[in-house]
């Protein structure tokens, strides 16, 4: 009769086969930065629509300008963070 609680070394995984935690964290960070980039582009599109539909209304034109500046700043920060994490990952690996 075979013992069902005995684990054979042949079937058990080796810890060196596991994905490193740094790789997992880098993938998560890349995903989040991609989401931020997509939201920034959506913000630019929304600001363009706001500006086009303002029809000379100064308040809506100022709002569109603020949204576009905020979206552009967000995109620059996200791109900088993406480049920085890529460089740090290359440096430490």
HTML snippet that shows the backbone in 3Dmol.js (N, CA, C, O; Angstrom):
<script src="https://3Dmol.org/build/3Dmol-min.js"></script>
<div id="view" style="width:600px;height:400px;position:relative"></div>
<script>
const pdb = `
ATOM      1  N   UNK A   1       0.840  -1.175   0.000  1.00  0.00           N
ATOM      2  CA  UNK A   1       0.000   0.000   0.000  1.00  0.00           C
ATOM      3  C   UNK A   1       0.890   1.246   0.000  1.00  0.00           C
ATOM      4  O   UNK A   1       1.851   1.336   0.764  1.00  0.00           O
ATOM      5  N   UNK A   2       0.562   2.185  -0.852  1.00  0.00           N
ATOM      6  CA  UNK A   2       1.376   3.386  -1.003  1.00  0.00           C
ATOM      7  C   UNK A   2       0.907   4.459  -0.024  1.00  0.00           C
ATOM      8  O   UNK A   2      -0.292   4.654   0.176  1.00  0.00           O
ATOM      9  N   UNK A   3       1.860   5.141   0.574  1.00  0.00           N
ATOM     10  CA  UNK A   3       1.544   6.209   1.516  1.00  0.00           C
ATOM     11  C   UNK A   3       1.148   7.461   0.723  1.00  0.00           C
ATOM     12  O   UNK A   3       1.950   7.971  -0.058  1.00  0.00           O
ATOM     13  N   UNK A   4      -0.074   7.959   0.915  1.00  0.00           N
ATOM     14  CA  UNK A   4      -0.550   9.103   0.132  1.00  0.00           C
ATOM     15  C   UNK A   4       0.004  10.430   0.643  1.00  0.00           C
ATOM     16  O   UNK A   4      -0.099  11.442  -0.051  1.00  0.00           O
ATOM     17  N   UNK A   5       0.584  10.448   1.831  1.00  0.00           N
ATOM     18  CA  UNK A   5       1.113  11.682   2.392  1.00  0.00           C
ATOM     19  C   UNK A   5       2.581  11.894   2.056  1.00  0.00           C
ATOM     20  O   UNK A   5       3.145  12.939   2.380  1.00  0.00           O
ATOM     21  N   UNK A   6       3.189  10.941   1.428  1.00  0.00           N
ATOM     22  CA  UNK A   6       4.596  11.051   1.089  1.00  0.00           C
ATOM     23  C   UNK A   6       4.723  11.777  -0.256  1.00  0.00           C
ATOM     24  O   UNK A   6       4.077  11.395  -1.231  1.00  0.00           O
ATOM     25  N   UNK A   7       5.543  12.810  -0.304  1.00  0.00           N
ATOM     26  CA  UNK A   7       5.743  13.583  -1.523  1.00  0.00           C
ATOM     27  C   UNK A   7       7.080  13.191  -2.119  1.00  0.00           C
ATOM     28  O   UNK A   7       8.113  13.228  -1.450  1.00  0.00           O
ATOM     29  N   UNK A   8       7.044  12.827  -3.344  1.00  0.00           N
ATOM     30  CA  UNK A   8       8.264  12.434  -4.028  1.00  0.00           C
ATOM     31  C   UNK A   8       9.011  13.680  -4.483  1.00  0.00           C
ATOM     32  O   UNK A   8       8.393  14.664  -4.891  1.00  0.00           O
ATOM     33  N   UNK A   9      10.316  13.642  -4.416  1.00  0.00           N
ATOM     34  CA  UNK A   9      11.136  14.774  -4.842  1.00  0.00           C
ATOM     35  C   UNK A   9      11.045  14.987  -6.346  1.00  0.00           C
ATOM     36  O   UNK A   9      11.329  16.080  -6.835  1.00  0.00           O
ATOM     37  N   UNK A  10      10.658  13.971  -7.069  1.00  0.00           N
ATOM     38  CA  UNK A  10      10.541  14.088  -8.516  1.00  0.00           C
ATOM     39  C   UNK A  10       9.353  14.978  -8.885  1.00  0.00           C
ATOM     40  O   UNK A  10       9.422  15.723  -9.863  1.00  0.00           O
ATOM     41  N   UNK A  11       8.273  14.910  -8.120  1.00  0.00           N
ATOM     42  CA  UNK A  11       7.066  15.660  -8.434  1.00  0.00           C
ATOM     43  C   UNK A  11       7.037  17.051  -7.799  1.00  0.00           C
ATOM     44  O   UNK A  11       6.277  17.917  -8.232  1.00  0.00           O
ATOM     45  N   UNK A  12       7.849  17.259  -6.793  1.00  0.00           N
ATOM     46  CA  UNK A  12       7.845  18.556  -6.113  1.00  0.00           C
ATOM     47  C   UNK A  12       8.607  19.581  -6.945  1.00  0.00           C
ATOM     48  O   UNK A  12       9.622  19.261  -7.562  1.00  0.00           O
ATOM     49  N   UNK A  13       8.112  20.810  -6.957  1.00  0.00           N
ATOM     50  CA  UNK A  13       8.787  21.876  -7.685  1.00  0.00           C
ATOM     51  C   UNK A  13      10.002  22.370  -6.920  1.00  0.00           C
ATOM     52  O   UNK A  13      10.053  22.287  -5.693  1.00  0.00           O
ATOM     53  N   UNK A  14      10.951  22.869  -7.631  1.00  0.00           N
ATOM     54  CA  UNK A  14      12.156  23.406  -7.022  1.00  0.00           C
ATOM     55  C   UNK A  14      11.978  24.911  -6.903  1.00  0.00           C
ATOM     56  O   UNK A  14      11.432  25.548  -7.804  1.00  0.00           O
ATOM     57  N   UNK A  15      12.432  25.473  -5.807  1.00  0.00           N
ATOM     58  CA  UNK A  15      12.216  26.896  -5.555  1.00  0.00           C
ATOM     59  C   UNK A  15      12.926  27.765  -6.588  1.00  0.00           C
ATOM     60  O   UNK A  15      12.523  28.908  -6.801  1.00  0.00           O
ATOM     61  N   UNK A  16      13.949  27.265  -7.221  1.00  0.00           N
ATOM     62  CA  UNK A  16      14.632  28.057  -8.241  1.00  0.00           C
ATOM     63  C   UNK A  16      13.802  28.193  -9.512  1.00  0.00           C
ATOM     64  O   UNK A  16      14.101  29.039 -10.354  1.00  0.00           O
ATOM     65  N   UNK A  17      12.768  27.373  -9.662  1.00  0.00           N
ATOM     66  CA  UNK A  17      11.889  27.475 -10.822  1.00  0.00           C
ATOM     67  C   UNK A  17      10.872  28.605 -10.675  1.00  0.00           C
ATOM     68  O   UNK A  17      10.220  28.980 -11.650  1.00  0.00           O
ATOM     69  N   UNK A  18      10.732  29.144  -9.482  1.00  0.00           N
ATOM     70  CA  UNK A  18       9.731  30.181  -9.225  1.00  0.00           C
ATOM     71  C   UNK A  18      10.169  31.508  -9.845  1.00  0.00           C
ATOM     72  O   UNK A  18      11.359  31.783  -9.991  1.00  0.00           O
ATOM     73  N   UNK A  19       9.186  32.310 -10.199  1.00  0.00           N
ATOM     74  CA  UNK A  19       9.458  33.643 -10.731  1.00  0.00           C
ATOM     75  C   UNK A  19       9.937  34.543  -9.596  1.00  0.00           C
ATOM     76  O   UNK A  19       9.320  34.566  -8.531  1.00  0.00           O
ATOM     77  N   UNK A  20      11.019  35.279  -9.801  1.00  0.00           N
ATOM     78  CA  UNK A  20      11.509  36.162  -8.734  1.00  0.00           C
ATOM     79  C   UNK A  20      10.487  37.252  -8.391  1.00  0.00           C
ATOM     80  O   UNK A  20       9.742  37.716  -9.254  1.00  0.00           O
ATOM     81  N   UNK A  21      10.466  37.644  -7.132  1.00  0.00           N
ATOM     82  CA  UNK A  21       9.516  38.659  -6.676  1.00  0.00           C
ATOM     83  C   UNK A  21       9.768  39.992  -7.372  1.00  0.00           C
ATOM     84  O   UNK A  21       8.828  40.749  -7.611  1.00  0.00           O
ATOM     85  N   UNK A  22      11.013  40.285  -7.697  1.00  0.00           N
ATOM     86  CA  UNK A  22      11.314  41.541  -8.390  1.00  0.00           C
ATOM     87  C   UNK A  22      10.673  41.567  -9.773  1.00  0.00           C
ATOM     88  O   UNK A  22      10.209  42.615 -10.222  1.00  0.00           O
ATOM     89  N   UNK A  23      10.646  40.438 -10.439  1.00  0.00           N
ATOM     90  CA  UNK A  23      10.013  40.362 -11.754  1.00  0.00           C
ATOM     91  C   UNK A  23       8.502  40.547 -11.643  1.00  0.00           C
ATOM     92  O   UNK A  23       7.887  41.206 -12.480  1.00  0.00           O
ATOM     93  N   UNK A  24       7.918  39.968 -10.618  1.00  0.00           N
ATOM     94  CA  UNK A  24       6.477  40.110 -10.404  1.00  0.00           C
ATOM     95  C   UNK A  24       6.128  41.566 -10.112  1.00  0.00           C
ATOM     96  O   UNK A  24       5.177  42.106 -10.677  1.00  0.00           O
ATOM     97  N   UNK A  25       6.900  42.200  -9.228  1.00  0.00           N
ATOM     98  CA  UNK A  25       6.643  43.602  -8.891  1.00  0.00           C
ATOM     99  C   UNK A  25       6.846  44.517 -10.094  1.00  0.00           C
ATOM    100  O   UNK A  25       6.099  45.478 -10.279  1.00  0.00           O
ATOM    101  N   UNK A  26       7.849  44.224 -10.908  1.00  0.00           N
ATOM    102  CA  UNK A  26       8.087  45.026 -12.102  1.00  0.00           C
ATOM    103  C   UNK A  26       6.934  44.890 -13.091  1.00  0.00           C
ATOM    104  O   UNK A  26       6.537  45.874 -13.716  1.00  0.00           O
ATOM    105  N   UNK A  27       6.396  43.693 -13.237  1.00  0.00           N
ATOM    106  CA  UNK A  27       5.247  43.495 -14.121  1.00  0.00           C
ATOM    107  C   UNK A  27       4.019  44.239 -13.611  1.00  0.00           C
ATOM    108  O   UNK A  27       3.276  44.825 -14.399  1.00  0.00           O
ATOM    109  N   UNK A  28       3.801  44.220 -12.303  1.00  0.00           N
ATOM    110  CA  UNK A  28       2.664  44.944 -11.724  1.00  0.00           C
ATOM    111  C   UNK A  28       2.831  46.444 -11.939  1.00  0.00           C
ATOM    112  O   UNK A  28       1.879  47.135 -12.300  1.00  0.00           O
ATOM    113  N   UNK A  29       4.044  46.942 -11.715  1.00  0.00           N
ATOM    114  CA  UNK A  29       4.304  48.369 -11.898  1.00  0.00           C
ATOM    115  C   UNK A  29       4.137  48.779 -13.358  1.00  0.00           C
ATOM    116  O   UNK A  29       3.580  49.840 -13.642  1.00  0.00           O
ATOM    117  N   UNK A  30       4.608  47.960 -14.274  1.00  0.00           N
ATOM    118  CA  UNK A  30       4.419  48.250 -15.697  1.00  0.00           C
ATOM    119  C   UNK A  30       2.938  48.292 -16.059  1.00  0.00           C
ATOM    120  O   UNK A  30       2.510  49.141 -16.842  1.00  0.00           O
ATOM    121  N   UNK A  31       2.162  47.380 -15.492  1.00  0.00           N
ATOM    122  CA  UNK A  31       0.726  47.364 -15.748  1.00  0.00           C
ATOM    123  C   UNK A  31       0.068  48.641 -15.234  1.00  0.00           C
ATOM    124  O   UNK A  31      -0.739  49.254 -15.933  1.00  0.00           O
ATOM    125  N   UNK A  32       0.416  49.039 -14.010  1.00  0.00           N
ATOM    126  CA  UNK A  32      -0.181  50.244 -13.433  1.00  0.00           C
ATOM    127  C   UNK A  32       0.217  51.495 -14.211  1.00  0.00           C
ATOM    128  O   UNK A  32      -0.602  52.391 -14.411  1.00  0.00           O
ATOM    129  N   UNK A  33       1.469  51.556 -14.647  1.00  0.00           N
ATOM    130  CA  UNK A  33       1.901  52.705 -15.439  1.00  0.00           C
ATOM    131  C   UNK A  33       1.205  52.732 -16.795  1.00  0.00           C
ATOM    132  O   UNK A  33       0.939  53.809 -17.330  1.00  0.00           O
ATOM    133  N   UNK A  34       0.910  51.576 -17.350  1.00  0.00           N
ATOM    134  CA  UNK A  34       0.157  51.528 -18.605  1.00  0.00           C
ATOM    135  C   UNK A  34      -1.254  52.063 -18.406  1.00  0.00           C
ATOM    136  O   UNK A  34      -1.771  52.797 -19.249  1.00  0.00           O
ATOM    137  N   UNK A  35      -1.872  51.696 -17.294  1.00  0.00           N
ATOM    138  CA  UNK A  35      -3.215  52.198 -16.986  1.00  0.00           C
ATOM    139  C   UNK A  35      -3.182  53.721 -16.829  1.00  0.00           C
ATOM    140  O   UNK A  35      -4.073  54.415 -17.320  1.00  0.00           O
ATOM    141  N   UNK A  36      -2.165  54.238 -16.150  1.00  0.00           N
ATOM    142  CA  UNK A  36      -2.039  55.686 -15.973  1.00  0.00           C
ATOM    143  C   UNK A  36      -1.863  56.372 -17.327  1.00  0.00           C
ATOM    144  O   UNK A  36      -2.435  57.436 -17.563  1.00  0.00           O
ATOM    145  N   UNK A  37      -1.080  55.771 -18.208  1.00  0.00           N
ATOM    146  CA  UNK A  37      -0.901  56.333 -19.546  1.00  0.00           C
ATOM    147  C   UNK A  37      -2.196  56.359 -20.337  1.00  0.00           C
ATOM    148  O   UNK A  37      -2.493  57.338 -21.022  1.00  0.00           O
ATOM    149  N   UNK A  38      -2.963  55.290 -20.242  1.00  0.00           N
ATOM    150  CA  UNK A  38      -4.252  55.240 -20.939  1.00  0.00           C
ATOM    151  C   UNK A  38      -5.192  56.309 -20.395  1.00  0.00           C
ATOM    152  O   UNK A  38      -5.890  56.976 -21.159  1.00  0.00           O
ATOM    153  N   UNK A  39      -5.209  56.471 -19.073  1.00  0.00           N
ATOM    154  CA  UNK A  39      -6.062  57.505 -18.473  1.00  0.00           C
ATOM    155  C   UNK A  39      -5.612  58.906 -18.890  1.00  0.00           C
ATOM    156  O   UNK A  39      -6.446  59.791 -19.081  1.00  0.00           O
ATOM    157  N   UNK A  40      -4.314  59.112 -19.032  1.00  0.00           N
ATOM    158  CA  UNK A  40      -3.813  60.406 -19.493  1.00  0.00           C
ATOM    159  C   UNK A  40      -4.247  60.714 -20.915  1.00  0.00           C
ATOM    160  O   UNK A  40      -4.618  61.846 -21.227  1.00  0.00           O
ATOM    161  N   UNK A  41      -4.201  59.711 -21.773  1.00  0.00           N
ATOM    162  CA  UNK A  41      -4.642  59.911 -23.157  1.00  0.00           C
ATOM    163  C   UNK A  41      -6.142  60.176 -23.207  1.00  0.00           C
ATOM    164  O   UNK A  41      -6.603  61.021 -23.974  1.00  0.00           O
ATOM    165  N   UNK A  42      -6.899  59.455 -22.392  1.00  0.00           N
ATOM    166  CA  UNK A  42      -8.343  59.707 -22.326  1.00  0.00           C
ATOM    167  C   UNK A  42      -8.601  61.133 -21.840  1.00  0.00           C
ATOM    168  O   UNK A  42      -9.504  61.804 -22.339  1.00  0.00           O
ATOM    169  N   UNK A  43      -7.814  61.596 -20.871  1.00  0.00           N
ATOM    170  CA  UNK A  43      -7.954  62.968 -20.390  1.00  0.00           C
ATOM    171  C   UNK A  43      -7.687  63.988 -21.482  1.00  0.00           C
ATOM    172  O   UNK A  43      -8.376  65.005 -21.565  1.00  0.00           O
ATOM    173  N   UNK A  44      -6.689  63.723 -22.323  1.00  0.00           N
ATOM    174  CA  UNK A  44      -6.419  64.635 -23.436  1.00  0.00           C
ATOM    175  C   UNK A  44      -7.567  64.657 -24.438  1.00  0.00           C
ATOM    176  O   UNK A  44      -7.922  65.714 -24.960  1.00  0.00           O
ATOM    177  N   UNK A  45      -8.142  63.498 -24.703  1.00  0.00           N
ATOM    178  CA  UNK A  45      -9.279  63.439 -25.630  1.00  0.00           C
ATOM    179  C   UNK A  45     -10.477  64.190 -25.044  1.00  0.00           C
ATOM    180  O   UNK A  45     -11.152  64.941 -25.749  1.00  0.00           O
ATOM    181  N   UNK A  46     -10.734  63.983 -23.758  1.00  0.00           N
ATOM    182  CA  UNK A  46     -11.853  64.672 -23.107  1.00  0.00           C
ATOM    183  C   UNK A  46     -11.635  66.183 -23.128  1.00  0.00           C
ATOM    184  O   UNK A  46     -12.572  66.944 -23.371  1.00  0.00           O
ATOM    185  N   UNK A  47     -10.406  66.613 -22.876  1.00  0.00           N
ATOM    186  CA  UNK A  47     -10.148  68.054 -22.902  1.00  0.00           C
ATOM    187  C   UNK A  47     -10.330  68.618 -24.309  1.00  0.00           C
ATOM    188  O   UNK A  47     -10.794  69.748 -24.466  1.00  0.00           O
ATOM    189  N   UNK A  48      -9.973  67.853 -25.317  1.00  0.00           N
ATOM    190  CA  UNK A  48     -10.210  68.299 -26.691  1.00  0.00           C
ATOM    191  C   UNK A  48     -11.687  68.431 -26.999  1.00  0.00           C
ATOM    192  O   UNK A  48     -12.114  69.391 -27.641  1.00  0.00           O
ATOM    193  N   UNK A  49     -12.469  67.462 -26.540  1.00  0.00           N
ATOM    194  CA  UNK A  49     -13.918  67.531 -26.749  1.00  0.00           C
ATOM    195  C   UNK A  49     -14.505  68.717 -25.986  1.00  0.00           C
ATOM    196  O   UNK A  49     -15.378  69.417 -26.500  1.00  0.00           O
ATOM    197  N   UNK A  50     -14.030  68.940 -24.767  1.00  0.00           N
ATOM    198  CA  UNK A  50     -14.504  70.095 -23.996  1.00  0.00           C
ATOM    199  C   UNK A  50     -14.183  71.405 -24.712  1.00  0.00           C
ATOM    200  O   UNK A  50     -15.009  72.317 -24.750  1.00  0.00           O
ATOM    201  N   UNK A  51     -12.999  71.491 -25.270  1.00  0.00           N
ATOM    202  CA  UNK A  51     -12.599  72.722 -25.952  1.00  0.00           C
ATOM    203  C   UNK A  51     -13.422  72.947 -27.220  1.00  0.00           C
ATOM    204  O   UNK A  51     -13.834  74.068 -27.517  1.00  0.00           O
ATOM    205  N   UNK A  52     -13.651  71.868 -27.957  1.00  0.00           N
ATOM    206  CA  UNK A  52     -14.424  71.997 -29.197  1.00  0.00           C
ATOM    207  C   UNK A  52     -15.873  72.378 -28.901  1.00  0.00           C
ATOM    208  O   UNK A  52     -16.469  73.186 -29.613  1.00  0.00           O
ATOM    209  N   UNK A  53     -16.429  71.792 -27.849  1.00  0.00           N
ATOM    210  CA  UNK A  53     -17.836  72.061 -27.534  1.00  0.00           C
ATOM    211  C   UNK A  53     -18.021  73.306 -26.671  1.00  0.00           C
ATOM    212  O   UNK A  53     -19.150  73.624 -26.296  1.00  0.00           O
ATOM    213  N   UNK A  54     -16.944  74.017 -26.347  1.00  0.00           N
ATOM    214  CA  UNK A  54     -17.062  75.222 -25.518  1.00  0.00           C
ATOM    215  C   UNK A  54     -17.794  76.337 -26.252  1.00  0.00           C
ATOM    216  O   UNK A  54     -18.497  77.128 -25.623  1.00  0.00           O
ATOM    217  N   UNK A  55     -17.645  76.412 -27.543  1.00  0.00           N
ATOM    218  CA  UNK A  55     -18.310  77.414 -28.386  1.00  0.00           C
ATOM    219  C   UNK A  55     -18.114  78.835 -27.858  1.00  0.00           C
ATOM    220  O   UNK A  55     -19.059  79.622 -27.797  1.00  0.00           O
ATOM    221  N   UNK A  56     -16.892  79.145 -27.481  1.00  0.00           N
ATOM    222  CA  UNK A  56     -16.578  80.502 -27.048  1.00  0.00           C
ATOM    223  C   UNK A  56     -16.802  80.766 -25.572  1.00  0.00           C
ATOM    224  O   UNK A  56     -16.487  81.859 -25.102  1.00  0.00           O
ATOM    225  N   UNK A  57     -17.333  79.809 -24.819  1.00  0.00           N
ATOM    226  CA  UNK A  57     -17.553  79.991 -23.384  1.00  0.00           C
ATOM    227  C   UNK A  57     -16.202  79.938 -22.671  1.00  0.00           C
ATOM    228  O   UNK A  57     -15.509  78.921 -22.695  1.00  0.00           O
ATOM    229  N   UNK A  58     -15.844  81.053 -22.039  1.00  0.00           N
ATOM    230  CA  UNK A  58     -14.524  81.164 -21.413  1.00  0.00           C
ATOM    231  C   UNK A  58     -14.323  80.155 -20.283  1.00  0.00           C
ATOM    232  O   UNK A  58     -13.227  79.614 -20.131  1.00  0.00           O
ATOM    233  N   UNK A  59     -15.360  79.895 -19.491  1.00  0.00           N
ATOM    234  CA  UNK A  59     -15.227  78.951 -18.378  1.00  0.00           C
ATOM    235  C   UNK A  59     -14.909  77.546 -18.881  1.00  0.00           C
ATOM    236  O   UNK A  59     -14.033  76.867 -18.344  1.00  0.00           O
ATOM    237  N   UNK A  60     -15.618  77.125 -19.902  1.00  0.00           N
ATOM    238  CA  UNK A  60     -15.377  75.775 -20.440  1.00  0.00           C
ATOM    239  C   UNK A  60     -14.027  75.692 -21.140  1.00  0.00           C
ATOM    240  O   UNK A  60     -13.380  74.645 -21.124  1.00  0.00           O
ATOM    241  N   UNK A  61     -13.598  76.794 -21.756  1.00  0.00           N
ATOM    242  CA  UNK A  61     -12.285  76.792 -22.394  1.00  0.00           C
ATOM    243  C   UNK A  61     -11.172  76.715 -21.348  1.00  0.00           C
ATOM    244  O   UNK A  61     -10.172  76.029 -21.553  1.00  0.00           O
ATOM    245  N   UNK A  62     -11.346  77.418 -20.228  1.00  0.00           N
ATOM    246  CA  UNK A  62     -10.358  77.330 -19.145  1.00  0.00           C
ATOM    247  C   UNK A  62     -10.341  75.929 -18.543  1.00  0.00           C
ATOM    248  O   UNK A  62      -9.278  75.396 -18.227  1.00  0.00           O
ATOM    249  N   UNK A  63     -11.530  75.332 -18.386  1.00  0.00           N
ATOM    250  CA  UNK A  63     -11.610  73.966 -17.868  1.00  0.00           C
ATOM    251  C   UNK A  63     -10.893  72.994 -18.802  1.00  0.00           C
ATOM    252  O   UNK A  63     -10.146  72.126 -18.350  1.00  0.00           O
ATOM    253  N   UNK A  64     -11.120  73.143 -20.095  1.00  0.00           N
ATOM    254  CA  UNK A  64     -10.459  72.270 -21.068  1.00  0.00           C
ATOM    255  C   UNK A  64      -8.946  72.449 -21.008  1.00  0.00           C
ATOM    256  O   UNK A  64      -8.199  71.476 -21.123  1.00  0.00           O
ATOM    257  N   UNK A  65      -8.499  73.667 -20.833  1.00  0.00           N
ATOM    258  CA  UNK A  65      -7.061  73.927 -20.743  1.00  0.00           C
ATOM    259  C   UNK A  65      -6.469  73.289 -19.490  1.00  0.00           C
ATOM    260  O   UNK A  65      -5.393  72.694 -19.545  1.00  0.00           O
ATOM    261  N   UNK A  66      -7.170  73.410 -18.359  1.00  0.00           N
ATOM    262  CA  UNK A  66      -6.677  72.795 -17.120  1.00  0.00           C
ATOM    263  C   UNK A  66      -6.623  71.278 -17.231  1.00  0.00           C
ATOM    264  O   UNK A  66      -5.673  70.649 -16.766  1.00  0.00           O
ATOM    265  N   UNK A  67      -7.648  70.690 -17.852  1.00  0.00           N
ATOM    266  CA  UNK A  67      -7.674  69.231 -18.010  1.00  0.00           C
ATOM    267  C   UNK A  67      -6.539  68.781 -18.920  1.00  0.00           C
ATOM    268  O   UNK A  67      -5.886  67.774 -18.645  1.00  0.00           O
ATOM    269  N   UNK A  68      -6.298  69.515 -19.998  1.00  0.00           N
ATOM    270  CA  UNK A  68      -5.227  69.117 -20.919  1.00  0.00           C
ATOM    271  C   UNK A  68      -3.855  69.272 -20.270  1.00  0.00           C
ATOM    272  O   UNK A  68      -2.982  68.430 -20.478  1.00  0.00           O
ATOM    273  N   UNK A  69      -3.649  70.323 -19.493  1.00  0.00           N
ATOM    274  CA  UNK A  69      -2.366  70.502 -18.810  1.00  0.00           C
ATOM    275  C   UNK A  69      -2.169  69.405 -17.766  1.00  0.00           C
ATOM    276  O   UNK A  69      -1.080  68.841 -17.654  1.00  0.00           O
ATOM    277  N   UNK A  70      -3.209  69.105 -17.008  1.00  0.00           N
ATOM    278  CA  UNK A  70      -3.114  68.036 -16.014  1.00  0.00           C
ATOM    279  C   UNK A  70      -2.851  66.680 -16.642  1.00  0.00           C
ATOM    280  O   UNK A  70      -2.067  65.890 -16.117  1.00  0.00           O
ATOM    281  N   UNK A  71      -3.502  66.409 -17.760  1.00  0.00           N
ATOM    282  CA  UNK A  71      -3.287  65.135 -18.451  1.00  0.00           C
ATOM    283  C   UNK A  71      -1.877  65.046 -19.012  1.00  0.00           C
ATOM    284  O   UNK A  71      -1.243  63.993 -18.946  1.00  0.00           O
ATOM    285  N   UNK A  72      -1.388  66.147 -19.564  1.00  0.00           N
ATOM    286  CA  UNK A  72      -0.027  66.150 -20.109  1.00  0.00           C
ATOM    287  C   UNK A  72       1.005  65.953 -19.000  1.00  0.00           C
ATOM    288  O   UNK A  72       1.976  65.217 -19.176  1.00  0.00           O
ATOM    289  N   UNK A  73       0.798  66.602 -17.870  1.00  0.00           N
ATOM    290  CA  UNK A  73       1.715  66.423 -16.737  1.00  0.00           C
ATOM    291  C   UNK A  73       1.671  64.975 -16.252  1.00  0.00           C
ATOM    292  O   UNK A  73       2.711  64.388 -15.952  1.00  0.00           O
ATOM    293  N   UNK A  74       0.484  64.406 -16.174  1.00  0.00           N
ATOM    294  CA  UNK A  74       0.353  63.007 -15.767  1.00  0.00           C
ATOM    295  C   UNK A  74       1.052  62.061 -16.725  1.00  0.00           C
ATOM    296  O   UNK A  74       1.687  61.096 -16.299  1.00  0.00           O
ATOM    297  N   UNK A  75       0.937  62.333 -18.024  1.00  0.00           N
ATOM    298  CA  UNK A  75       1.616  61.492 -19.013  1.00  0.00           C
ATOM    299  C   UNK A  75       3.132  61.602 -18.895  1.00  0.00           C
ATOM    300  O   UNK A  75       3.837  60.600 -19.016  1.00  0.00           O
ATOM    301  N   UNK A  76       3.634  62.802 -18.661  1.00  0.00           N
ATOM    302  CA  UNK A  76       5.079  62.987 -18.509  1.00  0.00           C
ATOM    303  C   UNK A  76       5.580  62.256 -17.265  1.00  0.00           C
ATOM    304  O   UNK A  76       6.631  61.616 -17.303  1.00  0.00           O
ATOM    305  N   UNK A  77       4.840  62.348 -16.173  1.00  0.00           N
ATOM    306  CA  UNK A  77       5.232  61.651 -14.945  1.00  0.00           C
ATOM    307  C   UNK A  77       5.194  60.138 -15.152  1.00  0.00           C
ATOM    308  O   UNK A  77       6.105  59.430 -14.723  1.00  0.00           O
ATOM    309  N   UNK A  78       4.144  59.639 -15.806  1.00  0.00           N
ATOM    310  CA  UNK A  78       4.037  58.199 -16.049  1.00  0.00           C
ATOM    311  C   UNK A  78       5.158  57.716 -16.960  1.00  0.00           C
ATOM    312  O   UNK A  78       5.734  56.653 -16.725  1.00  0.00           O
ATOM    313  N   UNK A  79       5.470  58.482 -17.992  1.00  0.00           N
ATOM    314  CA  UNK A  79       6.552  58.092 -18.894  1.00  0.00           C
ATOM    315  C   UNK A  79       7.893  58.113 -18.165  1.00  0.00           C
ATOM    316  O   UNK A  79       8.720  57.221 -18.356  1.00  0.00           O
ATOM    317  N   UNK A  80       8.106  59.120 -17.339  1.00  0.00           N
ATOM    318  CA  UNK A  80       9.340  59.186 -16.556  1.00  0.00           C
ATOM    319  C   UNK A  80       9.461  58.022 -15.584  1.00  0.00           C
ATOM    320  O   UNK A  80      10.542  57.455 -15.419  1.00  0.00           O
ATOM    321  N   UNK A  81       8.356  57.666 -14.940  1.00  0.00           N
ATOM    322  CA  UNK A  81       8.378  56.534 -14.015  1.00  0.00           C
ATOM    323  C   UNK A  81       8.624  55.230 -14.755  1.00  0.00           C
ATOM    324  O   UNK A  81       9.322  54.349 -14.254  1.00  0.00           O
ATOM    325  N   UNK A  82       8.050  55.103 -15.949  1.00  0.00           N
ATOM    326  CA  UNK A  82       8.252  53.898 -16.756  1.00  0.00           C
ATOM    327  C   UNK A  82       9.725  53.752 -17.144  1.00  0.00           C
ATOM    328  O   UNK A  82      10.293  52.665 -17.043  1.00  0.00           O
ATOM    329  N   UNK A  83      10.333  54.839 -17.584  1.00  0.00           N
ATOM    330  CA  UNK A  83      11.749  54.813 -17.964  1.00  0.00           C
ATOM    331  C   UNK A  83      12.620  54.550 -16.741  1.00  0.00           C
ATOM    332  O   UNK A  83      13.573  53.773 -16.810  1.00  0.00           O
ATOM    333  N   UNK A  84      12.299  55.192 -15.629  1.00  0.00           N
ATOM    334  CA  UNK A  84      13.087  55.023 -14.409  1.00  0.00           C
ATOM    335  C   UNK A  84      13.036  53.587 -13.899  1.00  0.00           C
ATOM    336  O   UNK A  84      14.064  53.029 -13.516  1.00  0.00           O
ATOM    337  N   UNK A  85      11.853  52.987 -13.890  1.00  0.00           N
ATOM    338  CA  UNK A  85      11.763  51.602 -13.422  1.00  0.00           C
ATOM    339  C   UNK A  85      12.484  50.651 -14.369  1.00  0.00           C
ATOM    340  O   UNK A  85      13.082  49.671 -13.925  1.00  0.00           O
ATOM    341  N   UNK A  86      12.435  50.928 -15.653  1.00  0.00           N
ATOM    342  CA  UNK A  86      13.166  50.092 -16.607  1.00  0.00           C
ATOM    343  C   UNK A  86      14.666  50.179 -16.392  1.00  0.00           C
ATOM    344  O   UNK A  86      15.365  49.166 -16.445  1.00  0.00           O
ATOM    345  N   UNK A  87      15.161  51.382 -16.151  1.00  0.00           N
ATOM    346  CA  UNK A  87      16.593  51.556 -15.915  1.00  0.00           C
ATOM    347  C   UNK A  87      17.027  50.928 -14.596  1.00  0.00           C
ATOM    348  O   UNK A  87      18.087  50.306 -14.519  1.00  0.00           O
ATOM    349  N   UNK A  88      16.211  51.090 -13.560  1.00  0.00           N
ATOM    350  CA  UNK A  88      16.553  50.480 -12.274  1.00  0.00           C
ATOM    351  C   UNK A  88      16.515  48.957 -12.348  1.00  0.00           C
ATOM    352  O   UNK A  88      17.346  48.281 -11.742  1.00  0.00           O
ATOM    353  N   UNK A  89      15.558  48.425 -13.086  1.00  0.00           N
ATOM    354  CA  UNK A  89      15.484  46.971 -13.242  1.00  0.00           C
ATOM    355  C   UNK A  89      16.699  46.448 -13.999  1.00  0.00           C
ATOM    356  O   UNK A  89      17.240  45.396 -13.659  1.00  0.00           O
ATOM    357  N   UNK A  90      17.126  47.179 -15.021  1.00  0.00           N
ATOM    358  CA  UNK A  90      18.312  46.760 -15.775  1.00  0.00           C
ATOM    359  C   UNK A  90      19.573  46.890 -14.920  1.00  0.00           C
ATOM    360  O   UNK A  90      20.491  46.079 -15.039  1.00  0.00           O
ATOM    361  N   UNK A  91      19.619  47.897 -14.069  1.00  0.00           N
ATOM    362  CA  UNK A  91      20.793  48.114 -13.225  1.00  0.00           C
ATOM    363  C   UNK A  91      20.924  47.028 -12.159  1.00  0.00           C
ATOM    364  O   UNK A  91      22.027  46.548 -11.895  1.00  0.00           O
ATOM    365  N   UNK A  92      19.806  46.640 -11.546  1.00  0.00           N
ATOM    366  CA  UNK A  92      19.860  45.688 -10.448  1.00  0.00           C
ATOM    367  C   UNK A  92      19.783  44.230 -10.883  1.00  0.00           C
ATOM    368  O   UNK A  92      19.953  43.337 -10.053  1.00  0.00           O
ATOM    369  N   UNK A  93      19.532  43.968 -12.153  1.00  0.00           N
ATOM    370  CA  UNK A  93      19.476  42.561 -12.566  1.00  0.00           C
ATOM    371  C   UNK A  93      20.696  42.144 -13.338  1.00  0.00           C
ATOM    372  O   UNK A  93      20.799  40.990 -13.755  1.00  0.00           O
TER     373      UNK A  93
END
`;
const viewer = $3Dmol.createViewer("view");
viewer.addModel(pdb, "pdb");
viewer.setStyle({}, {cartoon: {color: "spectrum"}});
viewer.zoomTo();
viewer.render();
</script>
